[in-house]
Structures are given as C-alpha cells and as structure tokens.
Amino acid sequence: MENIKRASISGFAAIRGHSHDKDRDKRREMSRSSPSPGLKPANSIPRDSLELVRESPPSVFFGPSDTSSGVLLSGIFRVKVVTDPQIVLETMTLRLVARASQKRPVQKDCPRCIQQDTDIKTWNFLTESKTLKKGQHVFPYSHLIPGRLPATSHGKLAQIEYFLIAKARSITGEEMYLNEELKIVRSLAVPPEKQSLRIFPPTKLEAHLSMFPVIHPIGRFTAQFGLRNVVNRDIPKRPEIHTRWMLRKLTWRLEETERSIAPACSKHASKVGGEGKGRDWQEERVLAKDEMFDGWKKDLSGDGIFETEFTIVLAPKGEFKPRALCDVETQNGTIRITHSLVVELVVAEEWQNNTQPNKYGPTGQARVLRCQFGLKVSERAGLGISWDEEEPPLYEDMTQGPPPDYSKEFGLPPLSAQQIEEMNTRARQEAHRAREAEWPQSPPLYGVNSHMDEVNGSLEQVLEGLDLNADGATREERSFSAEDLEDRGRTRDRTWRDENEEMEEEEMQGPSEETGISFEAGTTQGGVVRPSTGDGSSAS
C-alpha cells in the first residue's frame, strides 16, 4: 500500500493551471481575431466600385471557326458612388482582351514571354470629364465577337482566356479597377455516324469504323469496328487450302495531342533564332483506353469478317484521369489541340484445308495493324441556338401581367401613374407630328374638288335654315321626347343604309359597252366618284 502513489494537490493544480493557460490563450486569440461589435472590418467599409452586369446569354460559338457567325455580348457597366456626394471622372474604359499564356515560355521570368494580350474591343464611355453624383450610374455596352476566334482553353502547355477589364480614373488620380473572366465555348453540331475505311496493303484486310465524328468532354460514346477480307481463297500453288487472318488482340485508345509554339519577345528573340520565332512544344495524353482478347463476332464463310463494339467513357477530371479538352486552333497555329482514336490489331495467319476443315495450322506470319481516326471534341450546345437564327417572341408567348419594372435594378425612383400617362401623351404627340412631317399631302381626285365645293355650299344653306338652340337641337326636335328622337335617328340610319346598298349594287353591275364611258374625268354622287360619259354627263 505504501508503494502506491497518491495524486498530490500540486499535481492537480498544475493540470488545472495548464488548462487555464490554454483557455486564456484561446480567449486571447478569439479576441484578436473577432472585431468589437461597434467596429467594422476594413473590407466591409463601403467604397466606390465598378460592376459588370451581363444581359446576353452564355457565350457559345456555334459551328466551326470558318462558318460561325460569332456571339453577341451585351451588358451594363455600372459605377457605384457611395463615399462622396459626387466624384469627377476623367476616363472610364472597358476592354475585351484575349490572353494567351505560355506554361513553357522562352524565358521563365519574362512577363512578355509568358503572356500575350490582344485587344478585341475597347469602349471609351467618357470623351471629357464627367461628374457623377452619389448613387448608381449605368453605361450599356455590346459587341459581336467574331466566330473565327478560338474558344477558352486551359491546356497543359498554353491557355487561352478572355477578360473584361474595366478601369476608371478620377481627376484626383484615384483609380478603380475591375477584371472579370469571360468564358467562351464552341459547340459543333453532331452529324450522322461516319463510316471510315482503312486498307492495309499488301494484304486485302480492311478496317471499318462506324462512329459519330463529334463527341463531348463528358459522356459515353459507342463505336462499331469490323475487320473484313480476312480469308484468302486464291492460292494458285496450293488450291486445296486457303489462308485466313485470325484476330488475336484489339487495343484502342483515345489520344489528345496538344501543340504550342511559345513566342519570344524582342528582348529574348536571340534565343530562338530571331523575332517572329518560338519554341515548339508537343504533348500527348491518353484519355481512355482498353484491350480486348475475345468477345468479337466472326464469320469465316466467304471473305470472312470480325465485328466488335466498344464504348469510350469520358468522365470529369479525376485523380488518375485527365479531363478531355475541346479542340482548339488559333489562326496563326501557335496553339492547337486535336483528338484521334487509335486502334491497333494483332493478327496471325493460318491455313486450312478446303475439304477437311479440321486440318489447319499457323503459317508463321503475324502482323500488327494500326489505324487512326480523327475525332472532334466540343461542348454540348444544349437548348441554345446561334444569335442569327433566333426569332423575336410572339405576342401569344408573352405572359400576362404588367411590364417589368427596372427602377430597382438601375437605382431609379419609381414612376407614378400620372407620370406614365404624361410620357405616353408626349410620345403620341411626337409620333403624330412625325407622321404629319413625313406624309405628303395627297393629290386631289379628278372631279372631286368641284363637287365638294357644291356639297359644302348646300350644307351651309341647310345649316342657315335650321334654328339651333344652345343645346344644338332644332325647334322641331324641342317638342319631341328622347324616345321619339331615338326612333327618328334609327329611321334616318336605316334610310342611309338602304341608299348605300343600292349604290353598291349599281357599282357591282358596272357600265355597259353601249354607253361609251370615259374614265378621264368624273363627278361624285353620294360621296362616290362616278366616271363621266362622252357627252359630259355623269354615269348613274
């Protein structure tokens, strides 16, 4: 019992003291990392900033580079002023830049050898200094990016990227900067299955491949492969036998070939033999592969054939499997990515007796046949179409409801119903004035002016004969009630309608050949132009 040591108080104190030290250090670290409730971190303080709002759909080149119509890029360049009541900007620009970056440059520490920028489009929003008050200010931008440009690519040797670079500078020298990446992909239409043929002389062997020529970076794609003309029955020296090529092994792999020519700047051009030259790099990767030793169908009657089918599986980037890159080729050929399907066959020749099929044996000959088929890898188009094939929406396609309100998006005050009505009234007045200025006065019809003068004169006489009161009613109508006036109005409308129908029937019958009507001049009757006869009277 004496050998058993008891825990002393000092030991517990030491342990307790150690734990207190840990807690004290932890609280001290937390107090340092977390700010006080009344203070805000420096990165949360509002500042003047730039913002780009995309309005156009994702940028997709449809079709190959030589036939693609390009992609439309549109959006809003927004400037937020939050610190001062107003700022005065001297310049404000937005650039669309294509950037090519080399991962194996001529000189590793030279920025000009590593990166080459090309301006595609530049927007200068300010031609002179402009004062921007506190709030949000928007500037629209748009551009048609030509389809001949390569798509965005991140290869092992080089990269192609696109950026929207915004820059604003005030008169005091302060600058605001914004850099956003613009991803552009290319989508190729998938044509029908392509039938490819390869011949291996001096033999008569033929390799046939049936597969879609365009595949995608992710998915499963099936290929049908066949080896034909494997039996040779034309042997003059030994007509009792025939030879045949037996398939022993089939290997296929999908290869990706990337080639990049790293250009040299003017300072380091001497390392590659002068300006305009660079170092050529090439790298090959295997995206998918498989080996087959059996599983194919064979038919040795006739010319003989071997048929098989295999599936190419392309998955996202994994630990031991790279992701397939899309086909890319620049106009000057400095960056190029291609894909090909390589099929290798191991065949051995055998002889067989024509009358006794059980008698056969090897001839001692074997061959390794290798064939290559080109493939295109592109992104999926999805439901998108090219901008030049789009149709405007129909009225039936619009949903019911009020028009969209962009006041909150652009930071504008909402409009009242009275303001909207005033804007509509001004728009209608401006449209009416524009139509009056655009439409010339119509020339008078033959015989209409004289008859209209007569009609106007007769109307004036009729109006003078009527005694109108302040309400616009004659003396006769004062003694009638409202119901009587309605009956008289219906009778008058019915009479006018009958007269118009009679006039239309007469017009439908047309003039006879005996009247000798001339259409050089005419008069009007009942508001209708009547052609005049040869004796000067009007035709009824």
Beta strands, then each sheet from edge to edge (+ up, - down):
strand 1: 49-54
strand 2: 59-62
strand 3: 71-102
strand 4: 115-124
strand 5: 130-145
strand 6: 153-154
strand 7: 158-170
strand 8: 175-181
strand 9: 184-187
strand 10: 194-200
strand 11: 205-211
strand 12: 214-215
strand 13: 219-228
strand 14: 231-232
strand 15: 241-263
strand 16: 278-292
strand 17: 297-299
strand 18: 305-314
strand 19: 328-329
strand 20: 335-353
strand 21: 360-377
strand 22: 518-525
strand 23: 528-532
sheet 1: 1+ 3- 4+
sheet 2: 1+ 3- 5+
sheet 3: 1+ 3- 7+ 6-
sheet 4: 1+ 3- 7+ 8-
sheet 5: 2+ 9+
sheet 6: 10+ 11- 13+ 18- 17+
sheet 7: 12+ 21+ 20- 15+ 14-
sheet 8: 12+ 21+ 20- 19+
sheet 9: 12+ 21+ 20- 15+ 16-
sheet 10: 22+ 23-
end
